[in-house]
Amino acid sequence: MKTNKQVLPNQWGVFCSLTKRHLMVFFKNIPTVLFTLMVPLAVLAVYALFLRPMETDQIKSILNQYHISYSETDPDGLAFLRKIYGIADCWMISGVMAVSCITVSLNTNYILVRDKESGMTRDIISSPIDHRTITLSYFSFNAIVTFLINLIVYLICLLWLACYHAYMISLTDFFAIIGVLMLSTISASLLTFFVCSFINTESVLSPVVAIMSAAVGFLIGAYLPNSMMPEGVQMLTTFFPGTYSAGLFRNYFMTHPIERLLQDPRVSGNTDFINALTSQFSLNINFFGNDVPPSIMALVIFAFSGIFLILNLAFASRNFIKVGHNSKKKRKKADKIVKGEE
Protein backbone atom coordinates (compact mmCIF):
# COMPACT_ATOMS: atom_id res chain seq x y z
CA MET A 1 0.00 0.00 0.00
CA LYS A 2 1.48 3.28 -1.10
CA THR A 3 1.40 6.32 1.18
CA ASN A 4 1.77 9.87 -0.02
CA LYS A 5 4.36 11.64 2.06
CA GLN A 6 5.11 15.32 1.72
CA VAL A 7 8.79 15.96 1.48
CA LEU A 8 9.57 19.05 3.57
CA PRO A 9 11.91 21.47 1.78
CA ASN A 10 15.10 22.81 3.29
CA GLN A 11 13.69 25.34 5.75
CA TRP A 12 16.83 27.51 5.77
CA GLY A 13 16.76 27.77 1.98
CA VAL A 14 13.05 28.57 2.05
CA PHE A 15 13.62 31.19 4.76
CA CYS A 16 16.31 32.92 2.67
CA SER A 17 14.18 32.77 -0.49
CA LEU A 18 11.11 34.21 1.25
CA THR A 19 13.13 36.97 2.92
CA LYS A 20 14.73 37.84 -0.42
CA ARG A 21 11.31 37.89 -2.05
CA HIS A 22 9.91 40.31 0.56
CA LEU A 23 12.94 42.60 0.17
CA MET A 24 12.63 42.65 -3.62
CA VAL A 25 8.91 43.48 -3.43
CA PHE A 26 9.62 46.35 -1.03
CA PHE A 27 12.59 47.92 -2.80
CA LYS A 28 11.01 47.63 -6.25
CA ASN A 29 8.28 49.99 -5.03
CA ILE A 30 10.36 53.19 -5.10
CA PRO A 31 7.57 55.55 -3.95
CA THR A 32 6.98 53.41 -0.86
CA VAL A 33 10.71 53.34 -0.07
CA LEU A 34 10.92 57.13 -0.37
CA PHE A 35 7.77 57.63 1.72
CA THR A 36 9.11 55.32 4.44
CA LEU A 37 12.34 57.35 4.52
CA MET A 38 10.50 60.67 4.50
CA VAL A 39 8.44 59.87 7.62
CA PRO A 40 11.34 60.27 10.12
CA LEU A 41 12.89 63.08 8.07
CA ALA A 42 9.58 64.95 8.22
CA VAL A 43 9.68 64.74 12.04
CA LEU A 44 13.25 66.09 11.97
CA ALA A 45 12.16 68.91 9.66
CA VAL A 46 9.28 69.84 11.98
CA TYR A 47 11.75 70.02 14.85
CA ALA A 48 14.20 72.18 12.87
CA LEU A 49 11.51 74.60 11.70
CA PHE A 50 9.22 74.88 14.72
CA LEU A 51 10.42 73.11 17.86
CA ARG A 52 14.09 74.13 17.73
CA PRO A 53 13.37 77.88 18.07
CA MET A 54 11.21 77.10 21.11
CA GLU A 55 14.01 75.01 22.64
CA THR A 56 16.64 77.71 22.01
CA ASP A 57 14.39 80.38 23.56
CA GLN A 58 13.97 78.14 26.61
CA ILE A 59 17.74 77.76 26.88
CA LYS A 60 18.26 81.53 26.62
CA SER A 61 15.75 82.09 29.41
CA ILE A 62 17.66 79.63 31.62
CA LEU A 63 20.92 81.46 30.83
CA ASN A 64 19.36 84.81 31.73
CA GLN A 65 17.80 83.36 34.88
CA TYR A 66 21.22 82.35 36.20
CA HIS A 67 22.91 85.53 34.93
CA ILE A 68 25.26 83.81 32.50
CA SER A 69 26.53 86.41 30.06
CA TYR A 70 27.25 85.77 26.38
CA SER A 71 27.23 87.67 23.11
CA GLU A 72 25.81 86.22 19.91
CA THR A 73 27.97 88.59 17.85
CA ASP A 74 31.17 87.50 19.58
CA PRO A 75 32.77 84.30 18.14
CA ASP A 76 33.46 83.00 21.64
CA GLY A 77 29.88 83.67 22.77
CA LEU A 78 28.51 82.09 19.60
CA ALA A 79 30.65 78.99 20.20
CA PHE A 80 29.27 78.82 23.75
CA LEU A 81 25.68 78.95 22.48
CA ARG A 82 26.42 76.22 19.95
CA LYS A 83 27.58 73.97 22.78
CA ILE A 84 24.24 74.37 24.54
CA TYR A 85 22.17 74.20 21.35
CA GLY A 86 24.06 71.01 20.50
CA ILE A 87 22.72 69.41 23.68
CA ALA A 88 19.14 70.33 22.72
CA ASP A 89 19.69 69.08 19.15
CA CYS A 90 21.16 65.77 20.34
CA TRP A 91 18.29 65.31 22.79
CA MET A 92 15.70 65.74 20.05
CA ILE A 93 17.59 63.67 17.45
CA SER A 94 17.79 60.80 19.95
CA GLY A 95 14.00 60.91 20.23
CA VAL A 96 13.62 61.06 16.45
CA MET A 97 15.81 57.97 16.09
CA ALA A 98 13.80 56.03 18.69
CA VAL A 99 10.49 57.03 17.06
CA SER A 100 11.82 56.27 13.59
CA CYS A 101 12.63 52.67 14.55
CA ILE A 102 8.97 52.12 15.41
CA THR A 103 7.30 54.09 12.61
CA VAL A 104 9.51 52.68 9.84
CA SER A 105 8.96 49.14 11.12
CA LEU A 106 5.23 49.76 11.31
CA ASN A 107 5.04 51.04 7.73
CA THR A 108 7.15 48.14 6.45
CA ASN A 109 4.55 45.62 7.65
CA TYR A 110 2.34 46.59 4.72
CA ILE A 111 4.03 43.73 2.79
CA LEU A 112 2.72 41.21 5.34
CA VAL A 113 -0.79 42.66 5.33
CA ARG A 114 -0.90 42.97 1.54
CA ASP A 115 0.13 39.33 1.16
CA LYS A 116 -2.67 38.32 3.51
CA GLU A 117 -5.22 40.40 1.62
CA SER A 118 -4.12 39.20 -1.82
CA GLY A 119 -4.05 35.53 -0.81
CA MET A 120 -0.29 35.17 -1.21
CA THR A 121 0.07 34.09 2.43
CA ARG A 122 -2.60 31.42 1.93
CA ASP A 123 -0.68 30.00 -1.01
CA ILE A 124 2.57 29.95 0.96
CA ILE A 125 1.07 28.37 4.08
CA SER A 126 -0.68 25.69 1.99
CA SER A 127 2.72 24.45 0.80
CA PRO A 128 4.86 22.15 2.97
CA ILE A 129 6.66 25.02 4.73
CA ASP A 130 6.98 25.35 8.50
CA HIS A 131 4.79 28.24 9.67
CA ARG A 132 7.63 29.46 11.90
CA THR A 133 9.83 29.82 8.82
CA ILE A 134 7.22 32.08 7.24
CA THR A 135 6.92 34.11 10.44
CA LEU A 136 10.69 34.57 10.73
CA SER A 137 11.02 35.54 7.05
CA TYR A 138 8.55 38.42 7.44
CA PHE A 139 10.18 39.52 10.69
CA SER A 140 13.72 39.35 9.25
CA PHE A 141 12.66 41.35 6.21
CA ASN A 142 11.08 43.96 8.49
CA ALA A 143 14.19 44.21 10.69
CA ILE A 144 16.56 44.53 7.71
CA VAL A 145 14.53 47.30 6.06
CA THR A 146 14.03 49.14 9.36
CA PHE A 147 17.74 49.06 10.13
CA LEU A 148 18.81 50.22 6.65
CA ILE A 149 16.30 53.09 6.53
CA ASN A 150 17.24 54.23 10.04
CA LEU A 151 20.93 53.98 9.24
CA ILE A 152 20.34 56.51 6.47
CA VAL A 153 18.37 58.70 8.91
CA TYR A 154 21.25 58.42 11.41
CA LEU A 155 23.81 59.60 8.83
CA ILE A 156 21.55 62.50 7.82
CA CYS A 157 21.22 63.50 11.49
CA LEU A 158 25.00 63.49 11.89
CA LEU A 159 25.32 65.64 8.78
CA TRP A 160 22.73 68.04 10.18
CA LEU A 161 24.61 68.33 13.49
CA ALA A 162 27.87 68.94 11.62
CA CYS A 163 26.28 71.73 9.59
CA TYR A 164 25.27 73.45 12.84
CA HIS A 165 28.75 72.85 14.30
CA ALA A 166 26.88 71.32 17.23
CA TYR A 167 28.60 68.00 17.75
CA MET A 168 31.45 66.06 16.14
CA ILE A 169 30.81 62.47 17.17
CA SER A 170 33.69 60.22 18.21
CA LEU A 171 34.34 56.91 16.45
CA THR A 172 33.44 54.98 19.62
CA ASP A 173 30.10 56.77 19.98
CA PHE A 174 29.44 56.32 16.24
CA PHE A 175 29.59 52.52 16.46
CA ALA A 176 27.92 52.44 19.89
CA ILE A 177 24.89 54.26 18.43
CA ILE A 178 24.80 51.76 15.56
CA GLY A 179 24.68 49.00 18.19
CA VAL A 180 21.79 50.76 19.93
CA LEU A 181 20.12 51.15 16.53
CA MET A 182 20.36 47.41 15.89
CA LEU A 183 18.92 46.59 19.32
CA SER A 184 16.12 49.15 18.93
CA THR A 185 15.34 47.84 15.44
CA ILE A 186 14.91 44.27 16.67
CA SER A 187 12.72 45.40 19.56
CA ALA A 188 10.55 47.64 17.37
CA SER A 189 10.20 45.00 14.62
CA LEU A 190 9.07 42.35 17.11
CA LEU A 191 6.52 44.76 18.60
CA THR A 192 5.03 46.02 15.33
CA PHE A 193 5.06 42.58 13.70
CA PHE A 194 3.02 41.22 16.61
CA VAL A 195 0.48 44.04 16.25
CA CYS A 196 0.21 43.71 12.47
CA SER A 197 -0.06 39.91 12.55
CA PHE A 198 -3.70 40.42 13.64
CA ILE A 199 -4.44 42.80 10.75
CA ASN A 200 -5.63 41.25 7.48
CA THR A 201 -6.42 44.26 5.25
CA GLU A 202 -4.62 47.45 4.27
CA SER A 203 -7.78 49.45 5.00
CA VAL A 204 -7.36 48.51 8.68
CA LEU A 205 -3.58 48.90 8.66
CA SER A 206 -3.65 52.52 7.44
CA PRO A 207 -5.52 54.01 10.45
CA VAL A 208 -3.48 51.85 12.85
CA VAL A 209 -0.25 53.22 11.34
CA ALA A 210 -1.59 56.79 11.49
CA ILE A 211 -2.67 56.52 15.13
CA MET A 212 0.47 54.77 16.36
CA SER A 213 2.78 57.08 14.41
CA ALA A 214 1.12 60.13 15.93
CA ALA A 215 1.05 58.76 19.48
CA VAL A 216 4.36 56.92 19.77
CA GLY A 217 6.50 60.06 20.05
CA PHE A 218 4.62 61.12 23.17
CA LEU A 219 4.28 57.60 24.60
CA ILE A 220 8.06 57.14 24.67
CA GLY A 221 8.84 60.71 25.76
CA ALA A 222 10.62 61.59 22.53
CA TYR A 223 9.16 65.00 21.76
CA LEU A 224 8.86 66.51 25.23
CA PRO A 225 11.00 66.14 28.35
CA ASN A 226 9.31 63.96 30.98
CA SER A 227 9.30 66.90 33.39
CA MET A 228 6.85 68.72 31.07
CA MET A 229 4.33 65.85 30.98
CA PRO A 230 1.72 64.87 33.61
CA GLU A 231 2.93 62.43 36.23
CA GLY A 232 0.60 59.68 34.98
CA VAL A 233 1.98 59.97 31.45
CA GLN A 234 5.53 59.89 32.83
CA MET A 235 4.78 56.57 34.51
CA LEU A 236 3.08 55.25 31.37
CA THR A 237 6.15 55.93 29.20
CA THR A 238 8.27 53.59 31.33
CA PHE A 239 6.27 50.58 30.08
CA PHE A 240 7.21 51.07 26.40
CA PRO A 241 10.48 49.63 25.03
CA GLY A 242 10.92 52.71 22.82
CA THR A 243 11.40 54.83 25.95
CA TYR A 244 14.52 52.87 26.83
CA SER A 245 15.76 53.05 23.23
CA ALA A 246 15.46 56.84 23.39
CA GLY A 247 17.32 56.78 26.73
CA LEU A 248 20.21 54.78 25.26
CA PHE A 249 20.42 57.03 22.20
CA ARG A 250 20.56 60.10 24.46
CA ASN A 251 23.33 58.67 26.62
CA TYR A 252 25.56 58.18 23.58
CA PHE A 253 24.51 61.32 21.70
CA MET A 254 24.62 63.73 24.64
CA THR A 255 27.32 62.62 27.08
CA HIS A 256 30.17 64.18 25.10
CA PRO A 257 28.37 67.53 24.43
CA ILE A 258 27.50 67.84 28.14
CA GLU A 259 31.11 67.12 29.16
CA ARG A 260 32.32 69.75 26.68
CA LEU A 261 29.87 72.30 28.07
CA LEU A 262 30.91 71.67 31.68
CA GLN A 263 34.48 72.58 30.75
CA ASP A 264 33.39 76.09 29.72
CA PRO A 265 34.37 78.66 32.39
CA ARG A 266 30.95 80.36 32.14
CA VAL A 267 29.12 77.40 33.64
CA SER A 268 31.91 75.55 35.44
CA GLY A 269 30.89 75.26 39.09
CA ASN A 270 27.42 76.76 38.49
CA THR A 271 25.52 73.76 39.84
CA ASP A 272 22.13 75.50 39.76
CA PHE A 273 22.39 76.14 36.02
CA ILE A 274 23.71 72.63 35.35
CA ASN A 275 20.83 71.09 37.30
CA ALA A 276 18.29 73.24 35.47
CA LEU A 277 19.73 72.32 32.08
CA THR A 278 20.04 68.59 32.80
CA SER A 279 16.50 68.46 34.18
CA GLN A 280 15.28 70.09 30.96
CA PHE A 281 17.26 67.64 28.78
CA SER A 282 17.59 64.61 31.01
CA LEU A 283 19.58 61.50 30.12
CA ASN A 284 17.88 59.37 32.74
CA ILE A 285 14.62 57.46 32.86
CA ASN A 286 12.78 57.62 36.15
CA PHE A 287 11.00 54.38 37.02
CA PHE A 288 8.81 55.02 40.07
CA GLY A 289 11.43 57.22 41.71
CA ASN A 290 14.46 55.18 40.63
CA ASP A 291 16.91 56.32 37.94
CA VAL A 292 17.52 53.66 35.30
CA PRO A 293 21.19 53.47 34.17
CA PRO A 294 22.10 52.66 30.52
CA SER A 295 23.02 49.05 31.31
CA ILE A 296 19.54 48.43 32.76
CA MET A 297 17.96 50.21 29.77
CA ALA A 298 19.65 47.70 27.47
CA LEU A 299 18.49 44.77 29.65
CA VAL A 300 14.92 46.08 29.58
CA ILE A 301 14.99 46.22 25.76
CA PHE A 302 16.34 42.67 25.66
CA ALA A 303 13.54 41.57 28.03
CA PHE A 304 10.85 43.24 25.89
CA SER A 305 12.37 41.64 22.78
CA GLY A 306 12.31 38.19 24.38
CA ILE A 307 8.68 38.59 25.43
CA PHE A 308 7.54 39.68 21.97
CA LEU A 309 9.62 36.96 20.28
CA ILE A 310 7.70 34.35 22.29
CA LEU A 311 4.39 36.07 21.56
CA ASN A 312 5.16 36.20 17.84
CA LEU A 313 6.11 32.53 17.66
CA ALA A 314 3.04 31.57 19.67
CA PHE A 315 0.31 33.85 18.30
CA ALA A 316 1.56 35.28 15.00
CA SER A 317 2.52 31.80 13.79
CA ARG A 318 -0.86 30.51 14.93
CA ASN A 319 -2.52 33.19 12.79
CA PHE A 320 -0.66 31.83 9.78
CA ILE A 321 -1.83 28.30 10.63
CA LYS A 322 -5.45 29.52 10.79
CA VAL A 323 -5.01 31.21 7.43
CA GLY A 324 -3.68 27.97 5.99
CA HIS A 325 -6.48 25.84 7.46
CA ASN A 326 -9.14 28.25 6.18
CA SER A 327 -7.53 28.18 2.76
CA LYS A 328 -7.55 24.37 2.65
CA LYS A 329 -11.21 24.25 3.73
CA LYS A 330 -12.18 26.73 1.01
CA ARG A 331 -10.28 24.74 -1.63
CA LYS A 332 -11.92 21.46 -0.56
CA LYS A 333 -15.35 23.09 -0.69
CA ALA A 334 -14.60 24.54 -4.11
CA ASP A 335 -13.50 21.10 -5.37
CA LYS A 336 -16.74 19.55 -4.11
CA ILE A 337 -18.81 22.23 -5.82
CA VAL A 338 -16.95 21.65 -9.11
CA LYS A 339 -17.52 17.88 -8.80
CA GLY A 340 -21.21 18.46 -8.10
CA GLU A 341 -21.08 16.97 -4.61
CA GLU A 342 -22.68 20.10 -3.09
C-alpha positions as CSV (number, residue, x, y, z in Angstrom):
1,M,0.0,0.0,0.0
2,K,1.5,3.3,-1.1
3,T,1.4,6.3,1.2
4,N,1.8,9.9,0.0
5,K,4.4,11.6,2.1
6,Q,5.1,15.3,1.7
7,V,8.8,16.0,1.5
8,L,9.6,19.0,3.6
9,P,11.9,21.5,1.8
10,N,15.1,22.8,3.3
11,Q,13.7,25.3,5.8
12,W,16.8,27.5,5.8
13,G,16.8,27.8,2.0
14,V,13.1,28.6,2.1
15,F,13.6,31.2,4.8
16,C,16.3,32.9,2.7
17,S,14.2,32.8,-0.5
18,L,11.1,34.2,1.2
19,T,13.1,37.0,2.9
20,K,14.7,37.8,-0.4
21,R,11.3,37.9,-2.1
22,H,9.9,40.3,0.6
23,L,12.9,42.6,0.2
24,M,12.6,42.6,-3.6
25,V,8.9,43.5,-3.4
26,F,9.6,46.3,-1.0
27,F,12.6,47.9,-2.8
28,K,11.0,47.6,-6.2
29,N,8.3,50.0,-5.0
30,I,10.4,53.2,-5.1
31,P,7.6,55.6,-3.9
32,T,7.0,53.4,-0.9
33,V,10.7,53.3,-0.1
34,L,10.9,57.1,-0.4
35,F,7.8,57.6,1.7
36,T,9.1,55.3,4.4
37,L,12.3,57.3,4.5
38,M,10.5,60.7,4.5
39,V,8.4,59.9,7.6
40,P,11.3,60.3,10.1
41,L,12.9,63.1,8.1
42,A,9.6,65.0,8.2
43,V,9.7,64.7,12.0
44,L,13.2,66.1,12.0
45,A,12.2,68.9,9.7
46,V,9.3,69.8,12.0
47,Y,11.7,70.0,14.8
48,A,14.2,72.2,12.9
49,L,11.5,74.6,11.7
50,F,9.2,74.9,14.7
51,L,10.4,73.1,17.9
52,R,14.1,74.1,17.7
53,P,13.4,77.9,18.1
54,M,11.2,77.1,21.1
55,E,14.0,75.0,22.6
56,T,16.6,77.7,22.0
57,D,14.4,80.4,23.6
58,Q,14.0,78.1,26.6
59,I,17.7,77.8,26.9
60,K,18.3,81.5,26.6
61,S,15.8,82.1,29.4
62,I,17.7,79.6,31.6
63,L,20.9,81.5,30.8
64,N,19.4,84.8,31.7
65,Q,17.8,83.4,34.9
66,Y,21.2,82.4,36.2
67,H,22.9,85.5,34.9
68,I,25.3,83.8,32.5
69,S,26.5,86.4,30.1
70,Y,27.2,85.8,26.4
71,S,27.2,87.7,23.1
72,E,25.8,86.2,19.9
73,T,28.0,88.6,17.9
74,D,31.2,87.5,19.6
75,P,32.8,84.3,18.1
76,D,33.5,83.0,21.6
77,G,29.9,83.7,22.8
78,L,28.5,82.1,19.6
79,A,30.7,79.0,20.2
80,F,29.3,78.8,23.8
81,L,25.7,79.0,22.5
82,R,26.4,76.2,20.0
83,K,27.6,74.0,22.8
84,I,24.2,74.4,24.5
85,Y,22.2,74.2,21.4
86,G,24.1,71.0,20.5
87,I,22.7,69.4,23.7
88,A,19.1,70.3,22.7
89,D,19.7,69.1,19.2
90,C,21.2,65.8,20.3
91,W,18.3,65.3,22.8
92,M,15.7,65.7,20.0
93,I,17.6,63.7,17.5
94,S,17.8,60.8,20.0
95,G,14.0,60.9,20.2
96,V,13.6,61.1,16.5
97,M,15.8,58.0,16.1
98,A,13.8,56.0,18.7
99,V,10.5,57.0,17.1
100,S,11.8,56.3,13.6
101,C,12.6,52.7,14.5
102,I,9.0,52.1,15.4
103,T,7.3,54.1,12.6
104,V,9.5,52.7,9.8
105,S,9.0,49.1,11.1
106,L,5.2,49.8,11.3
107,N,5.0,51.0,7.7
108,T,7.2,48.1,6.4
109,N,4.6,45.6,7.7
110,Y,2.3,46.6,4.7
111,I,4.0,43.7,2.8
112,L,2.7,41.2,5.3
113,V,-0.8,42.7,5.3
114,R,-0.9,43.0,1.5
115,D,0.1,39.3,1.2
116,K,-2.7,38.3,3.5
117,E,-5.2,40.4,1.6
118,S,-4.1,39.2,-1.8
119,G,-4.1,35.5,-0.8
120,M,-0.3,35.2,-1.2
121,T,0.1,34.1,2.4
122,R,-2.6,31.4,1.9
123,D,-0.7,30.0,-1.0
124,I,2.6,29.9,1.0
125,I,1.1,28.4,4.1
126,S,-0.7,25.7,2.0
127,S,2.7,24.4,0.8
128,P,4.9,22.2,3.0
129,I,6.7,25.0,4.7
130,D,7.0,25.3,8.5
131,H,4.8,28.2,9.7
132,R,7.6,29.5,11.9
133,T,9.8,29.8,8.8
134,I,7.2,32.1,7.2
135,T,6.9,34.1,10.4
136,L,10.7,34.6,10.7
137,S,11.0,35.5,7.1
138,Y,8.6,38.4,7.4
139,F,10.2,39.5,10.7
140,S,13.7,39.4,9.3
141,F,12.7,41.3,6.2
142,N,11.1,44.0,8.5
143,A,14.2,44.2,10.7
144,I,16.6,44.5,7.7
145,V,14.5,47.3,6.1
146,T,14.0,49.1,9.4
147,F,17.7,49.1,10.1
148,L,18.8,50.2,6.6
149,I,16.3,53.1,6.5
150,N,17.2,54.2,10.0
151,L,20.9,54.0,9.2
152,I,20.3,56.5,6.5
153,V,18.4,58.7,8.9
154,Y,21.2,58.4,11.4
155,L,23.8,59.6,8.8
156,I,21.5,62.5,7.8
157,C,21.2,63.5,11.5
158,L,25.0,63.5,11.9
159,L,25.3,65.6,8.8
160,W,22.7,68.0,10.2
161,L,24.6,68.3,13.5
162,A,27.9,68.9,11.6
163,C,26.3,71.7,9.6
164,Y,25.3,73.4,12.8
165,H,28.7,72.8,14.3
166,A,26.9,71.3,17.2
167,Y,28.6,68.0,17.7
168,M,31.5,66.1,16.1
169,I,30.8,62.5,17.2
170,S,33.7,60.2,18.2
171,L,34.3,56.9,16.5
172,T,33.4,55.0,19.6
173,D,30.1,56.8,20.0
174,F,29.4,56.3,16.2
175,F,29.6,52.5,16.5
176,A,27.9,52.4,19.9
177,I,24.9,54.3,18.4
178,I,24.8,51.8,15.6
179,G,24.7,49.0,18.2
180,V,21.8,50.8,19.9
181,L,20.1,51.2,16.5
182,M,20.4,47.4,15.9
183,L,18.9,46.6,19.3
184,S,16.1,49.1,18.9
185,T,15.3,47.8,15.4
186,I,14.9,44.3,16.7
187,S,12.7,45.4,19.6
188,A,10.5,47.6,17.4
189,S,10.2,45.0,14.6
190,L,9.1,42.4,17.1
191,L,6.5,44.8,18.6
192,T,5.0,46.0,15.3
193,F,5.1,42.6,13.7
194,F,3.0,41.2,16.6
195,V,0.5,44.0,16.2
196,C,0.2,43.7,12.5
197,S,-0.1,39.9,12.5
198,F,-3.7,40.4,13.6
199,I,-4.4,42.8,10.7
200,N,-5.6,41.3,7.5
201,T,-6.4,44.3,5.3
202,E,-4.6,47.5,4.3
203,S,-7.8,49.4,5.0
204,V,-7.4,48.5,8.7
205,L,-3.6,48.9,8.7
206,S,-3.7,52.5,7.4
207,P,-5.5,54.0,10.5
208,V,-3.5,51.9,12.8
209,V,-0.2,53.2,11.3
210,A,-1.6,56.8,11.5
211,I,-2.7,56.5,15.1
212,M,0.5,54.8,16.4
213,S,2.8,57.1,14.4
214,A,1.1,60.1,15.9
215,A,1.1,58.8,19.5
216,V,4.4,56.9,19.8
217,G,6.5,60.1,20.0
218,F,4.6,61.1,23.2
219,L,4.3,57.6,24.6
220,I,8.1,57.1,24.7
221,G,8.8,60.7,25.8
222,A,10.6,61.6,22.5
223,Y,9.2,65.0,21.8
224,L,8.9,66.5,25.2
225,P,11.0,66.1,28.4
226,N,9.3,64.0,31.0
227,S,9.3,66.9,33.4
228,M,6.8,68.7,31.1
229,M,4.3,65.9,31.0
230,P,1.7,64.9,33.6
231,E,2.9,62.4,36.2
232,G,0.6,59.7,35.0
233,V,2.0,60.0,31.4
234,Q,5.5,59.9,32.8
235,M,4.8,56.6,34.5
236,L,3.1,55.2,31.4
237,T,6.1,55.9,29.2
238,T,8.3,53.6,31.3
239,F,6.3,50.6,30.1
240,F,7.2,51.1,26.4
241,P,10.5,49.6,25.0
242,G,10.9,52.7,22.8
243,T,11.4,54.8,26.0
244,Y,14.5,52.9,26.8
245,S,15.8,53.1,23.2
246,A,15.5,56.8,23.4
247,G,17.3,56.8,26.7
248,L,20.2,54.8,25.3
249,F,20.4,57.0,22.2
250,R,20.6,60.1,24.5
251,N,23.3,58.7,26.6
252,Y,25.6,58.2,23.6
253,F,24.5,61.3,21.7
254,M,24.6,63.7,24.6
255,T,27.3,62.6,27.1
256,H,30.2,64.2,25.1
257,P,28.4,67.5,24.4
258,I,27.5,67.8,28.1
259,E,31.1,67.1,29.2
260,R,32.3,69.7,26.7
261,L,29.9,72.3,28.1
262,L,30.9,71.7,31.7
263,Q,34.5,72.6,30.8
264,D,33.4,76.1,29.7
265,P,34.4,78.7,32.4
266,R,30.9,80.4,32.1
267,V,29.1,77.4,33.6
268,S,31.9,75.5,35.4
269,G,30.9,75.3,39.1
270,N,27.4,76.8,38.5
271,T,25.5,73.8,39.8
272,D,22.1,75.5,39.8
273,F,22.4,76.1,36.0
274,I,23.7,72.6,35.3
275,N,20.8,71.1,37.3
276,A,18.3,73.2,35.5
277,L,19.7,72.3,32.1
278,T,20.0,68.6,32.8
279,S,16.5,68.5,34.2
280,Q,15.3,70.1,31.0
281,F,17.3,67.6,28.8
282,S,17.6,64.6,31.0
283,L,19.6,61.5,30.1
284,N,17.9,59.4,32.7
285,I,14.6,57.5,32.9
286,N,12.8,57.6,36.2
287,F,11.0,54.4,37.0
288,F,8.8,55.0,40.1
289,G,11.4,57.2,41.7
290,N,14.5,55.2,40.6
291,D,16.9,56.3,37.9
292,V,17.5,53.7,35.3
293,P,21.2,53.5,34.2
294,P,22.1,52.7,30.5
295,S,23.0,49.0,31.3
296,I,19.5,48.4,32.8
297,M,18.0,50.2,29.8
298,A,19.7,47.7,27.5
299,L,18.5,44.8,29.6
300,V,14.9,46.1,29.6
301,I,15.0,46.2,25.8
302,F,16.3,42.7,25.7
303,A,13.5,41.6,28.0
304,F,10.9,43.2,25.9
305,S,12.4,41.6,22.8
306,G,12.3,38.2,24.4
307,I,8.7,38.6,25.4
308,F,7.5,39.7,22.0
309,L,9.6,37.0,20.3
310,I,7.7,34.3,22.3
311,L,4.4,36.1,21.6
312,N,5.2,36.2,17.8
313,L,6.1,32.5,17.7
314,A,3.0,31.6,19.7
315,F,0.3,33.8,18.3
316,A,1.6,35.3,15.0
317,S,2.5,31.8,13.8
318,R,-0.9,30.5,14.9
319,N,-2.5,33.2,12.8
320,F,-0.7,31.8,9.8
321,I,-1.8,28.3,10.6
322,K,-5.5,29.5,10.8
323,V,-5.0,31.2,7.4
324,G,-3.7,28.0,6.0
325,H,-6.5,25.8,7.5
326,N,-9.1,28.2,6.2
327,S,-7.5,28.2,2.8
328,K,-7.5,24.4,2.6
329,K,-11.2,24.3,3.7
330,K,-12.2,26.7,1.0
331,R,-10.3,24.7,-1.6
332,K,-11.9,21.5,-0.6
333,K,-15.3,23.1,-0.7
334,A,-14.6,24.5,-4.1
335,D,-13.5,21.1,-5.4
336,K,-16.7,19.6,-4.1
337,I,-18.8,22.2,-5.8
338,V,-16.9,21.7,-9.1
339,K,-17.5,17.9,-8.8
340,G,-21.2,18.5,-8.1
341,E,-21.1,17.0,-4.6
342,E,-22.7,20.1,-3.1
